[in-house]
Amino acid sequence: QVQLVESGGGWVQPGGSLRLSCAASGFTFSRHAMSWYRQAPGKERELVAAITSVGDNTNYADSVKGRFTISRDNAKNTVYLQMNSLKPEDTAVYYCKSSRDGTRDYWGQGIQVTVSS
């Protein structure tokens, strides 16, 4: 069955860095676009970053541009989110999502990222 498993979250001080990973299985990873979303307490889930199936195009939320980088390794069936210069407002549960035209989206279970001093 399809599985998306996030890892790499945790607590970090403002200005610090974290690298999230999302390991995929159960589908042809290289044919799916991948994205990262986040949801803070009391807020809507929002798109953070997205990458095409072959990794030739990315896009980012304005709030993370210049600080976050999405990448993927199709040989390892893994998508990454490098998060630098973290701010308290980046605190949220982060989710990875797979998508492909004509098929349903799949979501990971989410991982907590907490930025505080």
Backbone torsions as a table, in degrees:
resi	resn	phi	psi	omega
1	GLN	NA	163.4	-179.6
2	VAL	-70.0	133.3	175.0
3	GLN	-137.8	135.7	171.0
4	LEU	-126.0	118.9	-174.1
5	VAL	-122.8	113.6	179.3
6	GLU	-85.4	150.3	175.4
7	SER	-151.6	166.7	175.2
8	GLY	98.7	-0.4	179.0
9	GLY	-77.0	-176.3	178.5
10	GLY	146.6	-157.3	-178.6
11	TRP	-105.0	139.9	177.6
12	VAL	-148.4	149.4	176.9
13	GLN	-76.6	154.8	175.7
14	PRO	-53.4	138.0	-176.6
15	GLY	90.5	-10.9	-179.0
16	GLY	-81.8	-175.8	-177.0
17	SER	-131.9	151.6	171.0
18	LEU	-142.6	153.6	174.4
19	ARG	-124.7	115.7	176.6
20	LEU	-89.9	145.2	174.4
21	SER	-124.8	150.0	175.3
22	CYS	-135.0	109.5	-179.5
23	ALA	-92.2	127.3	-175.4
24	ALA	-109.0	147.6	174.1
25	SER	-154.2	159.2	176.0
26	GLY	90.7	2.7	176.7
27	PHE	-155.0	169.2	-178.9
28	THR	-81.1	93.3	-172.3
29	PHE	-54.9	-41.6	-173.4
30	SER	-69.0	-7.4	178.8
31	ARG	-101.2	0.1	-176.1
32	HIS	-114.8	134.8	166.3
33	ALA	-68.0	151.7	-180.0
34	MET	-129.2	150.0	179.2
35	SER	-147.8	161.8	174.4
36	TRP	-116.6	134.3	174.0
37	TYR	-121.5	165.9	173.2
38	ARG	-145.0	154.9	177.9
39	GLN	-139.8	117.6	176.4
40	ALA	-90.9	157.6	-179.6
41	PRO	-55.5	129.1	177.3
42	GLY	76.4	6.9	-178.7
43	LYS	-121.0	163.4	176.6
44	GLU	-73.0	152.7	172.9
45	ARG	-68.5	136.2	-176.8
46	GLU	-130.4	149.3	176.1
47	LEU	-71.8	132.5	177.2
48	VAL	-101.9	-50.2	-176.5
49	ALA	-159.7	153.7	179.8
50	ALA	-143.1	154.4	-179.9
51	ILE	-142.9	142.6	-179.9
52	THR	-71.3	170.7	-174.5
53	SER	-61.4	-34.3	-179.2
54	VAL	-101.3	1.6	175.0
55	GLY	79.4	18.4	-176.4
56	ASP	-92.1	-2.8	178.6
57	ASN	-150.1	139.8	178.5
58	THR	-133.8	157.5	169.8
59	ASN	-146.1	156.4	-171.2
60	TYR	-136.8	151.3	168.4
61	ALA	-66.0	146.2	-179.2
62	ASP	-56.8	-33.6	-174.9
63	SER	-68.8	-16.3	-177.4
64	VAL	-118.8	-3.1	-179.2
65	LYS	-57.9	134.7	-179.7
66	GLY	85.6	-11.6	-179.7
67	ARG	-116.1	-34.5	-177.8
68	PHE	-109.0	147.7	176.2
69	THR	-135.1	125.1	175.6
70	ILE	-97.6	140.9	177.7
71	SER	-150.8	169.2	179.8
72	ARG	-147.0	154.5	174.6
73	ASP	-126.9	101.4	-175.7
74	ASN	-69.5	-22.2	176.2
75	ALA	-71.0	-26.5	-179.8
76	LYS	-105.2	2.3	-179.0
77	ASN	52.7	44.8	-174.7
78	THR	-136.7	139.6	172.6
79	VAL	-116.3	145.7	-175.1
80	TYR	-122.7	156.9	170.1
81	LEU	-135.4	106.2	175.2
82	GLN	-86.4	122.2	-176.3
83	MET	-118.5	115.4	179.8
84	ASN	-115.3	164.8	178.5
85	SER	48.5	47.9	-175.7
86	LEU	-64.9	145.5	-178.6
87	LYS	-120.4	157.4	177.4
88	PRO	-55.3	-32.6	179.5
89	GLU	-71.7	-6.2	173.0
90	ASP	-82.9	-6.6	178.4
91	THR	-61.5	124.6	-177.1
92	ALA	-177.4	171.5	165.8
93	VAL	-89.3	127.9	-177.7
94	TYR	-104.1	135.1	-178.0
95	TYR	-124.0	142.2	168.2
96	CYS	-101.2	153.2	-177.7
97	LYS	-140.6	139.7	173.3
98	SER	-107.0	147.5	178.9
99	SER	-150.5	147.4	177.0
100	ARG	-157.8	136.2	179.1
101	ASP	-53.4	132.0	176.8
102	GLY	88.6	-3.3	177.0
103	THR	-129.5	162.1	178.7
104	ARG	-74.0	156.8	173.2
105	ASP	-78.9	148.9	174.1
106	TYR	-121.5	144.7	-177.8
107	TRP	-121.7	146.6	168.3
108	GLY	-78.0	177.8	-176.1
109	GLN	-83.1	-13.4	178.6
110	GLY	95.0	152.8	178.0
111	ILE	-143.0	140.0	-175.5
112	GLN	-81.4	134.4	169.5
113	VAL	-122.9	124.1	-179.4
114	THR	-123.4	124.8	179.5
115	VAL	-116.4	111.0	-179.5
116	SER	-160.3	161.1	178.0
117	SER	-101.5	NA	NA
